[in-house]
Amino acid sequence: MNAPDLLPDGTKVYWGELPARTRLSKTLEILGETLLTFGVVIGLFVGYKAILQDNQVGEVQTVLAKVYEAEPSKFVAIADVDELADIFAQMYVPRFGENWTRLVAEGTRWHPVLNEIGVGHYRNTEMPGEVGNFAVAGHRGGFGGAFKQIHELRDGDRVYLKTRDMWFVYKYMQTKIVEPTATGVLNSLPEGLEGASIGGRYMTLTSCTPIFVNTQRIIVWLELEYQSVMTPPEMVSHGGN
């Protein structure tokens, strides 16, 4: 037994010998440390790959949008939109970045709309410029993350839509977090939109939230400010000729 330690009050404390570590305990400790390190490395790799893949897919979607931007005749006329993945508009959101742009296609299926094209139109909701609610969806994380920055939209922001022969300019109104079951946000008169009125011309952006968790939905509402056959002045420098 080791020599006793003497406390200030004179008490002697005898410490027992620590049990010798067994080979099994040493092996388990090494294994635990290895698994922990491996888990950290894998987590970093997956995170890096997700970000890298997001950027790469996003760039491809942007290039595709630029192709349509240069050849407006490629757009399906709004009146003729019918089939899944019909591409009928190009979207610009300055808040998301100077070079941000995506195509808008019919339907909200992951493939081939949200994953490859970028933004999808909820079938059975109105089309751009119509009375009611033009509603679209986009990924927040993964597959280019078209709406990754949707939470940043605020008062004064605008979303621009370019179709074959018309521009539509929507102005920000409100952001709301809802449950996935709250489908009323897509109604012609959106449920939960403050100041909504019959006859209004609205646009709804939807995505999953929190990012990569996806337990709820983030909703952004906008209202049509104006439409024109002419390019909005502020979009000329943006590249939306």
Secondary structure as GFF3:
##gff-version 3
##sequence-region A 1 241
A	DSSP	beta_strand	5	6	.	.	.	ID=ss1
A	DSSP	beta_strand	12	13	.	.	.	ID=ss2
A	DSSP	alpha_helix	23	70	.	.	.	ID=ss3
A	DSSP	three_ten_helix	72	74	.	.	.	ID=ss4
A	DSSP	three_ten_helix	78	80	.	.	.	ID=ss5
A	DSSP	beta_strand	87	92	.	.	.	ID=ss6
A	DSSP	three_ten_helix	94	96	.	.	.	ID=ss7
A	DSSP	beta_strand	101	106	.	.	.	ID=ss8
A	DSSP	pi_helix	110	117	.	.	.	ID=ss9
A	DSSP	beta_strand	118	121	.	.	.	ID=ss10
A	DSSP	beta_strand	132	138	.	.	.	ID=ss11
A	DSSP	three_ten_helix	150	152	.	.	.	ID=ss12
A	DSSP	beta_strand	158	162	.	.	.	ID=ss13
A	DSSP	beta_strand	167	178	.	.	.	ID=ss14
A	DSSP	three_ten_helix	183	186	.	.	.	ID=ss15
A	DSSP	beta_strand	201	209	.	.	.	ID=ss16
A	DSSP	beta_strand	216	228	.	.	.	ID=ss17
A	DSSP	alpha_helix	233	236	.	.	.	ID=ss18
###
